[in-house]
Amino acid sequence: MMKAINPASDELIQEYNTHTSEELEDILSKTQADWENWKNTSFQHRAQLMEKAAGVLRKNTEKYARLMSLEMGKVITEARAEVEKCAWVCEYYAKHAEGFLADEVIETEASKSFVSFDPMGIVLAVMPWNFPFWQVFRFAAPALMAGNAGVLKHASNVPGSALAIEEVFQEAGFPEHVFRTLMISASDVEGVIKDGRVRAVTLTGSEYAGMQVAATAGGELKKTVLELGGSDPYIVLEDADIPTCVTTSAKSRMINTGQSCIAAKRFIVVESRVKEFEKAQAEILSNLVIGNPLEEATQVGPLARQDLRDELHEQVTRTLDEGGRLITGGQFVDGPGAFYEPTVISDVKKGMAIYAEETFGPVSAIIPVKDEEEAIQVANDSDFGLGGSLWTADVKRGEALARRVESGAVFVNGMTMSDPRMPFGGIKKSGYGRELGQYGIREFVNIKSIWIA
């Protein structure tokens, strides 16, 4: 049994039955059968259905946005934007998949030689709760357009969202079992990975979950893509436009109430601008509207679960005990729900909890540095390498420094974000492989060389 609990009120929304072993076998069997036909369909046919999926999403924006807000506390304005972004990725791959996977001619001594990109089969997606629609669609749109089938094991606290995504593809006219949601527990994932019909696995989630999935898949010699945690640096140099930089920093830290892998978390600021930066950021964050995520004016919702709030507060407490300086926040919000005050801690140094650990919530760590060289050193002094942001008035300088940041993406004078047009993923303990763009759709295909004498 799965329970959806409203993190803003602690009230039970709905209970859902999990699939029995017999039901799971039936789903995998039918998905395999539908894939055998789906892999032979034309790109034009797949694109027509994917365009319809975008239409289903837009038609049901309010329904799906409200569902996300209720299940994991996303503020309603951000939830609507998430639905629209899912429609965008559907349309993007409907338009570009055929070109991305077109045969690639290679000049050899053969009369004809080329590379083809063939679908692999069923791909298992193990997905998190923080962007309950977007995380799934950024996998599903390219995977299905490539001719694969997908089965989804979603986070246990967003079962309604998981079933709604299955509903989108079925309403759009996709074969019934080309995309299915598996209502199973985490302990059942290992068996699904080992099933011979499942050819590959993609996971977005924690470092621990990634290691478990990678180990199981590796034992079966199956391809994996892992998008794991992040502790993104936000580098502010002495010539940065502080008003714009700070406004963007607040948005980047607070998107999804700070529960984003690519949210800015470590604010690495040259000493000459630290006081100005911390004062301006604290002023913005302390004036954000905290409340019911279904209300239009709300800017900060609850964390997705009580245990996540407790873990975040423990990180804050340890950091302050270790010498961090509290600028604002640092407390639970009175009343029901998993609410936490937007928090700014400055004078963060190596060895403190939030210097090295990922903080999944509305907590900013300000790390003073003396110059750009120390800024890059601190940025790279992390087990993670997902995204990053760098601010300077000198764009050439920014580009040169961005090349030195160890991460999957760096945004100069902008907020780190995912975009269907650009590859997305990390290095080090942030995972491997890429989603989105041309690189993403080629992760789950057989790259086949064909040589003709």
N, C-alpha and C positions, 0 to 999 in steps of 0.2 A: 504493500500500500504506500502510495506517495501522497504527501500533504503539501498543499500550497498555502502558505501563511503570509498574511499581509504584514510586512515589516514596519509599516507606519502605525499599526494598531495592535499587532500581535494576535489578530483574529484569524481563525481558520477560514480560508476561502472555499476550498473544495478538496475532497479526497479522490484519489484515482487508483484504480486497480493496476497492478503490474502484470506484465505478460507471463504466463506460465511457460515452462520449457517447451510444451507442445505448441503453444501459440508462437513462440520465438522460432521454432523450427519451421512452422508453416509460413511465417513472414519471409525468412531467408530463402526458402524453397521457391516461393512465388516471385520474390525479387530477382532471383537468378533466372527464372523463366522469362520474366519481362525484359531483363537485360539482354538476353539472347536475341530478342527482336529489336530492342531499342538501339543496340550498337550498330545496326545496319540502316537506321533511318538517316535521312539527309540532314545536313546542317540547316537547310531552309525549313524543314519540318520542325526541328528542335527549336529554331529561332522563333517561329510563330507561336509555339507554346510558351516559350520563355517571355515573350512580349505579353502574352495573356496573363502570365503570373504577375508581371509588373502591374497590370491593370487590376488584378484581384487585390493586390496589396493596397493600391491607392483607393480602391472602392471601399476597403475596410480599414482605412487608416485609424479612425476613432476607436473601433473595436479592438484592434491589435495594440494600439498605444495604451488604451486603458488596461488591457490585460497585462502588459509589461509593468505599468505603474503599480497595479495591485499585487503582482507576484514578487517583484524585486525592488520596488520603491523608486523606479526611475521617474523623474519629474515629467509631467505630461507633455511639455513643449519639446523636450529632448526625445521622448518616446515617439512623437509624431515624426520628428526629423529622422529617427532611426528607420521607421517604415519607409519613408521616401528614399533613403539611401539604399535600402534593399531593392526597391523598384529600379533605382539607377543601375545597380550592379547586374540585375537581370537584363535590362536593356543594353548595357554595355557589351555583355558577352553574346547576346543575341545578334548584335551588329558585327562583332569582331572575331568571334570564335573560329569561323571558317578560315579567315585570313591567318590567324595565329597558328592554325594546325594544317595549313596547306602543305603539300609535298614540297620539300626543300631540295632542289637540284644540286648535286655535287659533281664537279668535273673530274672524271677519272678516265682510264683507258677503256672503260666499258662503252658500249653503244648508248647505254642509259644507266645512270646511277642516281639515286635520290634517297632521301630520308622521309619516311611516313610517320605519322603520329596516331597510333591506334588506341582505342579505349582499353582499359585494363580489366574492368569488371565492377564488382561491388566495392565501394569505399565506405569504411566505417568512420563516422565523425563523432568524436567525443568532445562535447562543447560545454562552455561555462555559462553562468547565469548573468554576467554583467551587461552584455549586449545580446539578449536572448534571441533576437531575430537576426541582427547584422552578422554575428559570428557564424551563424549557420548559412546564411545566403551567400556570404563571400566564399564559402566552400562549395555550396550546392550549385550555384549558377555556372561556374566554369566546369565543375565535374560532370554535370548532366549535359552541358553543351558539348563536352568532349566525347559523349557517348557512354559514360559510366552510369551506374546506378548508385544510390546512396542510402545508407541506413544511419539514423541519428540516435545516439545515446546522449540525451541532454542532461543538464544539471537537475538534480532531484527536486529543487525548490521552484522550478519553472515548468511543471508538466503541462500546464495549459498552453503555454507558448509553444512547446514541442509539438503538441497535437495540432495547434493552429497552423504551424508551418507545413505539416503534412497536408492539411486542408487546402492551403494555397495552391500547391502543385496539383492536387486532385481536381480542384475547381477550375484550374487553368486547362485541364484536359490531358495532362500527362498520363501515361499508363499507370494504373492504380498502384502498382508495387515498385515503380522505378525509384520512388523516394518514400521511405517509410520511417516512422518514429518507433523506436524500441523502448517500451516502458519497462526498463530493467534497472537493477541496482548496479552499483559500481563493481560489486563482486562478480557480476555476470559478464563483465566486459572481456575478461581474459578468454573465456570460452568462445565469444564471438570473434575475437581476433584470431584464434586458432582454427576457426571453421574454414575449411578449404574453399568455400565460395567467396569469402572475403579476401580481396587481393591487396588491400592497402588500408592505412589508417591515418587520419589526421586528427590532431588534438590541439585544442587551445585550453590552457589551464595552468595549474601550478607546476613548479619544478618537480615535485615528488610524483604527481600524476604522470608527467611526461616521461620520467625515468621508468616508471612501472610499465607504461604502454610500450616504450621503446624496447625494453628488455623482452617483453612477451613477443612483440612483433619481430624483433631480431632473432629470437629463437625459431621463428617460423619463416625467416628470410623474406619478410614483407616490408615494402616501402612505407616509411612514415614521414610526415611533416609535423613539426612541433612548433607551436607559438606559445611561449611560456611567459614567465614574469618579466617585469622591467623595473628599473629604477632610473628613469630617464634624466639625464643632465639638462639643465637649462642655464646656459652660460651667458652671463651679462658682462660685457667688456666696458672699459671706461668711456668709450664714445657711443654707447648705446642710447637710443631715444627712450629714456626711462618712462615717460607717460604711456607710450604705446607698448613698450616692453612689459610694464607692470600689468596693464589691462589684459594683455594676452596671457601673461603668466597666471593670472587669477582664473581665467577661463580654462586654461590648459590644466591647472591643478584641480579645478572643481567640476569638470565635466563628469557626469554620472556620479555626482557626489564623491569624486576622487577615486572611484572604483574603475579605473581603466589601466590596462597594461602600459599604454603609451602616454599616460598623463605625465606632465612634468612633475618630478618629485624632489630632485636635488637641485636647488637654485644656487649655482656657483657664481658668486658676484665679486668683482674686483673691489678691494677695500675702499677705494675712493667713492664708490657708489652704494655701499652696503646700507648705510643709515637711510638714505633716500629711498632705496628699494624696499627695505623692510617696513618702513613707515607707510609707504603707499600701498603695498600689498596687504598689509594688516588692515588698513582702512577699508579697502574694497571687501575683503573676506568677512570682516566683522559686521558689515552692513548687508550682507546677503540675507534674503528672506528664507527662513527655515520653516517647513511645515508640510501639510498634506500634499503629496506629490500630484494629486489629481486637481489641485487648485492652480489656476493659470498664473498667479503671481509667485508661486513657489519657485525658488532657485536652488534650494538644497533639500533633498529628501532624506529618508533614513538610509542607513547601510542595509544591505540585503538580509542580514541575519544578526541576531543578538551576539552570537559568538564572535562574529567578525568585528563588531564594535568593541567587544571586550579585548580582543587581541590587539586592535589598533591602540586602545587606551594604554595597554600594557607597554607597547613600544614607546608611546609618548612619555609615560612615567619613568621608564628606564633612561630615556634620553635626558630628561630633566635631572634625574639623580646623577647622571654622568657629567653634568655641567652645561647642558644646553640652556639657552635663555628664552623663556616663554614670552612672546610678544602679545599674542591673543589666543583665546580659546582654551583647549585642553580639557574640556569637561563634557560629561553627558548632558543632554538636554532633558529637562524635567518632563515627566509624563510618559505615556506609553510609547512603544516603538523604539527602533534601534537608531535613534538620532545622536549625532555627535557634532559638537561645535567646530566650525572651520578654525583651524589652528595654524599658527605660524611660530616656529622655533628657530632662533638664530644662534650664531656662534657654534654651529654643529661642526664637530671635528672627527677625524678618523678614530675609530674605536667606539663611537656612540652608536646606539641601536639604529637610528634612522639614517646614519651615514651609509651603512652597508645594506640594511634590510629593505625589502620592498614594503612601502606603506600603502595599503589599499583602502584609502579613505581620505577625508579632507584635511590632510596634514602637510604643511610645507616645511622643508628643511633648508635653511639658508646657510651656505658654507662660504665664508669669506676667503678670498685668495688674493695674493699680491699682484699677479699679472697673468697674461694669457698663457704663458708656459705652465704655471701652476694650475690654471683653470683646465687645460687639456689633461694634465696629469691626474687631477682629481676626477675629471669626467671619466677617464679610462680606469680609474681605481675602483672597479666594480666587477662583481661576478656576472652582471647582466650586460646586455648590449642590444636593446631593441630599437629605441629611437633616441632623439636628442634635438635640442634647439640651441641656436647660437645667435647672439645679438651684437651687432656692430654697425657703425655708419659706413664702414669701408667694405663694400661687397666683395671685392677681390680678396681682401684679408679673410673675410668670412668663409669664402669658398675654400681657401687654402687650409684654414683651420678645420673646416668640416671634414676634409679628407683625412684628418688625423684622429677624428673621434671614432672610437671602436664601437660601431653599432650598425644596425641594418638600415637606418635612415637618419639623416640630419636635415633639419629645416633651418635655413638662415633667415633671420628676421621674420619668422612665422611660427605657427603652432604645429607641432607634430600631429599628424592625422593619417588615417588610412584612406586610400583613394583607389577606386577600381582601375585607374589607368597606370598606377605605379606598383611595383612589387612591394610586398609587405612581409616582414619577418625579421628574425634576429640572429645574433651570434652568441657565443659563450653559453651561459645558462639561460639565455632567453630563447634557445631552441635552434632549429635549423630548417632549411627548406623555405619556400616562398609561397605566399598566396597573392592573388590579384595580378593584374597586368598579363602580359604574354608569358612571363615566367611562371605565374601561378597555374595557368591552365595546362602547362606542360609538365607539371609535377606528377600527375596521375595518368600518364599515357605511356604506351610502349613506343620508345623512340627506335624505329626499325630501319635498318639499312637494307635497301634493295638494289642489287647490282645485276645488270643484264648484259650478257656478252654480245 
